[in-house]
């Protein structure tokens, strides 16, 4: 029995530590048409007006590191405030899409 408990404890610790080092999630909070004109491949697109509904489904862990961006940072700030109000903790306003590219070394 001790071996089983030890094995599960080790598995739990490994899974927990690997989750805490997950890559940050970058979210484009612009409209679909803005995203279709210019986007960063692989980033999630969620309109700022739907941010709470969609983020809670896609990223239920409120410690997930989220970077939000749009054209100027204004809608990102609105989305960030909405997520903060429901308990998300690791939030960043990355500003514009150009600033998001620069922060990640994408040119």
mmCIF file of the C-alpha atoms, coordinates in Angstrom:
data_MODEL
# 
_entry.id   MODEL 
# 
loop_
_atom_site.group_PDB 
_atom_site.id 
_atom_site.type_symbol 
_atom_site.label_atom_id 
_atom_site.label_alt_id 
_atom_site.label_comp_id 
_atom_site.label_asym_id 
_atom_site.label_entity_id 
_atom_site.label_seq_id 
_atom_site.pdbx_PDB_ins_code 
_atom_site.Cartn_x 
_atom_site.Cartn_y 
_atom_site.Cartn_z 
_atom_site.occupancy 
_atom_site.B_iso_or_equiv 
_atom_site.pdbx_formal_charge 
_atom_site.auth_seq_id 
_atom_site.auth_comp_id 
_atom_site.auth_asym_id 
_atom_site.auth_atom_id 
_atom_site.pdbx_PDB_model_num 
ATOM 1   C CA . UNK A 1 1   ? 0.000   0.000  0.000   1.00 0.00 ? 1   UNK A CA 1 
ATOM 2   C CA . UNK A 1 2   ? 2.848   2.398  0.803   1.00 0.00 ? 2   UNK A CA 1 
ATOM 3   C CA . UNK A 1 3   ? 4.300   1.756  -2.662  1.00 0.00 ? 3   UNK A CA 1 
ATOM 4   C CA . UNK A 1 4   ? 0.993   2.656  -4.329  1.00 0.00 ? 4   UNK A CA 1 
ATOM 5   C CA . UNK A 1 5   ? 0.666   5.853  -2.306  1.00 0.00 ? 5   UNK A CA 1 
ATOM 6   C CA . UNK A 1 6   ? 4.281   6.774  -3.034  1.00 0.00 ? 6   UNK A CA 1 
ATOM 7   C CA . UNK A 1 7   ? 3.822   6.118  -6.765  1.00 0.00 ? 7   UNK A CA 1 
ATOM 8   C CA . UNK A 1 8   ? 0.709   8.298  -6.941  1.00 0.00 ? 8   UNK A CA 1 
ATOM 9   C CA . UNK A 1 9   ? 2.461   11.030 -4.955  1.00 0.00 ? 9   UNK A CA 1 
ATOM 10  C CA . UNK A 1 10  ? 5.398   11.049 -7.380  1.00 0.00 ? 10  UNK A CA 1 
ATOM 11  C CA . UNK A 1 11  ? 3.099   11.102 -10.411 1.00 0.00 ? 11  UNK A CA 1 
ATOM 12  C CA . UNK A 1 12  ? 1.098   13.954 -8.891  1.00 0.00 ? 12  UNK A CA 1 
ATOM 13  C CA . UNK A 1 13  ? 4.244   15.979 -8.141  1.00 0.00 ? 13  UNK A CA 1 
ATOM 14  C CA . UNK A 1 14  ? 5.602   15.492 -11.670 1.00 0.00 ? 14  UNK A CA 1 
ATOM 15  C CA . UNK A 1 15  ? 2.313   16.507 -13.276 1.00 0.00 ? 15  UNK A CA 1 
ATOM 16  C CA . UNK A 1 16  ? 1.915   19.490 -10.976 1.00 0.00 ? 16  UNK A CA 1 
ATOM 17  C CA . UNK A 1 17  ? 5.426   20.765 -11.612 1.00 0.00 ? 17  UNK A CA 1 
ATOM 18  C CA . UNK A 1 18  ? 5.104   20.362 -15.375 1.00 0.00 ? 18  UNK A CA 1 
ATOM 19  C CA . UNK A 1 19  ? 1.854   22.332 -15.346 1.00 0.00 ? 19  UNK A CA 1 
ATOM 20  C CA . UNK A 1 20  ? 3.400   25.195 -13.416 1.00 0.00 ? 20  UNK A CA 1 
ATOM 21  C CA . UNK A 1 21  ? 5.980   25.684 -16.170 1.00 0.00 ? 21  UNK A CA 1 
ATOM 22  C CA . UNK A 1 22  ? 3.435   25.776 -18.996 1.00 0.00 ? 22  UNK A CA 1 
ATOM 23  C CA . UNK A 1 23  ? 3.984   28.229 -21.802 1.00 0.00 ? 23  UNK A CA 1 
ATOM 24  C CA . UNK A 1 24  ? 2.067   31.476 -21.495 1.00 0.00 ? 24  UNK A CA 1 
ATOM 25  C CA . UNK A 1 25  ? -1.093  31.880 -23.561 1.00 0.00 ? 25  UNK A CA 1 
ATOM 26  C CA . UNK A 1 26  ? -1.265  34.814 -25.961 1.00 0.00 ? 26  UNK A CA 1 
ATOM 27  C CA . UNK A 1 27  ? -4.772  36.044 -26.738 1.00 0.00 ? 27  UNK A CA 1 
ATOM 28  C CA . UNK A 1 28  ? -5.721  38.439 -29.517 1.00 0.00 ? 28  UNK A CA 1 
ATOM 29  C CA . UNK A 1 29  ? -8.833  40.256 -28.263 1.00 0.00 ? 29  UNK A CA 1 
ATOM 30  C CA . UNK A 1 30  ? -9.527  42.025 -31.561 1.00 0.00 ? 30  UNK A CA 1 
ATOM 31  C CA . UNK A 1 31  ? -12.475 41.284 -33.831 1.00 0.00 ? 31  UNK A CA 1 
ATOM 32  C CA . UNK A 1 32  ? -12.462 38.374 -36.256 1.00 0.00 ? 32  UNK A CA 1 
ATOM 33  C CA . UNK A 1 33  ? -12.087 40.696 -39.250 1.00 0.00 ? 33  UNK A CA 1 
ATOM 34  C CA . UNK A 1 34  ? -9.082  42.461 -37.665 1.00 0.00 ? 34  UNK A CA 1 
ATOM 35  C CA . UNK A 1 35  ? -7.505  39.086 -36.911 1.00 0.00 ? 35  UNK A CA 1 
ATOM 36  C CA . UNK A 1 36  ? -8.086  37.868 -40.463 1.00 0.00 ? 36  UNK A CA 1 
ATOM 37  C CA . UNK A 1 37  ? -6.213  40.895 -41.850 1.00 0.00 ? 37  UNK A CA 1 
ATOM 38  C CA . UNK A 1 38  ? -3.230  40.505 -39.504 1.00 0.00 ? 38  UNK A CA 1 
ATOM 39  C CA . UNK A 1 39  ? -2.517  37.873 -36.859 1.00 0.00 ? 39  UNK A CA 1 
ATOM 40  C CA . UNK A 1 40  ? 0.177   35.981 -35.016 1.00 0.00 ? 40  UNK A CA 1 
ATOM 41  C CA . UNK A 1 41  ? 0.054   32.323 -35.985 1.00 0.00 ? 41  UNK A CA 1 
ATOM 42  C CA . UNK A 1 42  ? -0.845  30.020 -33.128 1.00 0.00 ? 42  UNK A CA 1 
ATOM 43  C CA . UNK A 1 43  ? -2.345  32.667 -30.863 1.00 0.00 ? 43  UNK A CA 1 
ATOM 44  C CA . UNK A 1 44  ? -5.874  32.303 -29.556 1.00 0.00 ? 44  UNK A CA 1 
ATOM 45  C CA . UNK A 1 45  ? -8.411  34.867 -30.778 1.00 0.00 ? 45  UNK A CA 1 
ATOM 46  C CA . UNK A 1 46  ? -11.203 35.782 -28.402 1.00 0.00 ? 46  UNK A CA 1 
ATOM 47  C CA . UNK A 1 47  ? -13.130 39.015 -28.791 1.00 0.00 ? 47  UNK A CA 1 
ATOM 48  C CA . UNK A 1 48  ? -12.768 41.159 -25.675 1.00 0.00 ? 48  UNK A CA 1 
ATOM 49  C CA . UNK A 1 49  ? -16.552 41.122 -25.266 1.00 0.00 ? 49  UNK A CA 1 
ATOM 50  C CA . UNK A 1 50  ? -16.532 37.283 -24.978 1.00 0.00 ? 50  UNK A CA 1 
ATOM 51  C CA . UNK A 1 51  ? -13.347 36.958 -22.933 1.00 0.00 ? 51  UNK A CA 1 
ATOM 52  C CA . UNK A 1 52  ? -14.830 35.693 -19.655 1.00 0.00 ? 52  UNK A CA 1 
ATOM 53  C CA . UNK A 1 53  ? -17.099 33.114 -21.274 1.00 0.00 ? 53  UNK A CA 1 
ATOM 54  C CA . UNK A 1 54  ? -14.412 31.645 -23.530 1.00 0.00 ? 54  UNK A CA 1 
ATOM 55  C CA . UNK A 1 55  ? -11.357 31.847 -21.257 1.00 0.00 ? 55  UNK A CA 1 
ATOM 56  C CA . UNK A 1 56  ? -13.137 30.059 -18.414 1.00 0.00 ? 56  UNK A CA 1 
ATOM 57  C CA . UNK A 1 57  ? -13.838 27.153 -20.779 1.00 0.00 ? 57  UNK A CA 1 
ATOM 58  C CA . UNK A 1 58  ? -10.475 27.049 -22.565 1.00 0.00 ? 58  UNK A CA 1 
ATOM 59  C CA . UNK A 1 59  ? -8.253  27.882 -19.570 1.00 0.00 ? 59  UNK A CA 1 
ATOM 60  C CA . UNK A 1 60  ? -10.094 27.039 -16.343 1.00 0.00 ? 60  UNK A CA 1 
ATOM 61  C CA . UNK A 1 61  ? -6.908  27.264 -14.238 1.00 0.00 ? 61  UNK A CA 1 
ATOM 62  C CA . UNK A 1 62  ? -6.987  30.824 -12.919 1.00 0.00 ? 62  UNK A CA 1 
ATOM 63  C CA . UNK A 1 63  ? -3.194  30.786 -12.563 1.00 0.00 ? 63  UNK A CA 1 
ATOM 64  C CA . UNK A 1 64  ? -2.649  30.343 -16.308 1.00 0.00 ? 64  UNK A CA 1 
ATOM 65  C CA . UNK A 1 65  ? -0.326  33.047 -17.598 1.00 0.00 ? 65  UNK A CA 1 
ATOM 66  C CA . UNK A 1 66  ? -2.338  35.099 -20.095 1.00 0.00 ? 66  UNK A CA 1 
ATOM 67  C CA . UNK A 1 67  ? -1.030  37.861 -22.364 1.00 0.00 ? 67  UNK A CA 1 
ATOM 68  C CA . UNK A 1 68  ? -3.736  39.954 -24.021 1.00 0.00 ? 68  UNK A CA 1 
ATOM 69  C CA . UNK A 1 69  ? -3.287  42.276 -26.989 1.00 0.00 ? 69  UNK A CA 1 
ATOM 70  C CA . UNK A 1 70  ? -5.278  44.236 -29.574 1.00 0.00 ? 70  UNK A CA 1 
ATOM 71  C CA . UNK A 1 71  ? -4.490  47.295 -31.720 1.00 0.00 ? 71  UNK A CA 1 
ATOM 72  C CA . UNK A 1 72  ? -3.594  49.741 -28.945 1.00 0.00 ? 72  UNK A CA 1 
ATOM 73  C CA . UNK A 1 73  ? -4.014  47.972 -25.607 1.00 0.00 ? 73  UNK A CA 1 
ATOM 74  C CA . UNK A 1 74  ? -7.401  49.499 -24.762 1.00 0.00 ? 74  UNK A CA 1 
ATOM 75  C CA . UNK A 1 75  ? -9.563  46.432 -25.351 1.00 0.00 ? 75  UNK A CA 1 
ATOM 76  C CA . UNK A 1 76  ? -6.855  44.290 -23.761 1.00 0.00 ? 76  UNK A CA 1 
ATOM 77  C CA . UNK A 1 77  ? -7.205  46.369 -20.610 1.00 0.00 ? 77  UNK A CA 1 
ATOM 78  C CA . UNK A 1 78  ? -10.986 45.902 -20.597 1.00 0.00 ? 78  UNK A CA 1 
ATOM 79  C CA . UNK A 1 79  ? -10.556 42.123 -21.061 1.00 0.00 ? 79  UNK A CA 1 
ATOM 80  C CA . UNK A 1 80  ? -7.856  41.997 -18.374 1.00 0.00 ? 80  UNK A CA 1 
ATOM 81  C CA . UNK A 1 81  ? -10.123 43.782 -15.889 1.00 0.00 ? 81  UNK A CA 1 
ATOM 82  C CA . UNK A 1 82  ? -12.979 41.369 -16.611 1.00 0.00 ? 82  UNK A CA 1 
ATOM 83  C CA . UNK A 1 83  ? -10.738 38.332 -16.068 1.00 0.00 ? 83  UNK A CA 1 
ATOM 84  C CA . UNK A 1 84  ? -9.235  39.825 -12.925 1.00 0.00 ? 84  UNK A CA 1 
ATOM 85  C CA . UNK A 1 85  ? -12.734 40.382 -11.535 1.00 0.00 ? 85  UNK A CA 1 
ATOM 86  C CA . UNK A 1 86  ? -13.473 36.642 -11.743 1.00 0.00 ? 86  UNK A CA 1 
ATOM 87  C CA . UNK A 1 87  ? -10.201 35.652 -10.099 1.00 0.00 ? 87  UNK A CA 1 
ATOM 88  C CA . UNK A 1 88  ? -7.584  35.218 -12.830 1.00 0.00 ? 88  UNK A CA 1 
ATOM 89  C CA . UNK A 1 89  ? -4.221  36.181 -11.373 1.00 0.00 ? 89  UNK A CA 1 
ATOM 90  C CA . UNK A 1 90  ? -1.439  35.950 -13.952 1.00 0.00 ? 90  UNK A CA 1 
ATOM 91  C CA . UNK A 1 91  ? -2.597  38.556 -16.470 1.00 0.00 ? 91  UNK A CA 1 
ATOM 92  C CA . UNK A 1 92  ? -0.609  40.879 -18.716 1.00 0.00 ? 92  UNK A CA 1 
ATOM 93  C CA . UNK A 1 93  ? -1.681  43.609 -21.104 1.00 0.00 ? 93  UNK A CA 1 
ATOM 94  C CA . UNK A 1 94  ? 0.776   43.188 -23.979 1.00 0.00 ? 94  UNK A CA 1 
ATOM 95  C CA . UNK A 1 95  ? -0.561  46.309 -25.706 1.00 0.00 ? 95  UNK A CA 1 
ATOM 96  C CA . UNK A 1 96  ? -0.751  46.249 -29.480 1.00 0.00 ? 96  UNK A CA 1 
ATOM 97  C CA . UNK A 1 97  ? -0.169  43.342 -31.834 1.00 0.00 ? 97  UNK A CA 1 
ATOM 98  C CA . UNK A 1 98  ? 3.094   45.002 -32.838 1.00 0.00 ? 98  UNK A CA 1 
ATOM 99  C CA . UNK A 1 99  ? 4.208   45.164 -29.193 1.00 0.00 ? 99  UNK A CA 1 
ATOM 100 C CA . UNK A 1 100 ? 3.223   41.499 -28.740 1.00 0.00 ? 100 UNK A CA 1 
ATOM 101 C CA . UNK A 1 101 ? 5.426   40.587 -31.699 1.00 0.00 ? 101 UNK A CA 1 
ATOM 102 C CA . UNK A 1 102 ? 8.364   42.592 -30.350 1.00 0.00 ? 102 UNK A CA 1 
ATOM 103 C CA . UNK A 1 103 ? 8.028   41.094 -26.858 1.00 0.00 ? 103 UNK A CA 1 
ATOM 104 C CA . UNK A 1 104 ? 8.332   37.624 -28.378 1.00 0.00 ? 104 UNK A CA 1 
ATOM 105 C CA . UNK A 1 105 ? 10.987  38.404 -30.979 1.00 0.00 ? 105 UNK A CA 1 
ATOM 106 C CA . UNK A 1 106 ? 8.588   37.962 -33.891 1.00 0.00 ? 106 UNK A CA 1 
ATOM 107 C CA . UNK A 1 107 ? 9.236   40.396 -36.695 1.00 0.00 ? 107 UNK A CA 1 
# 
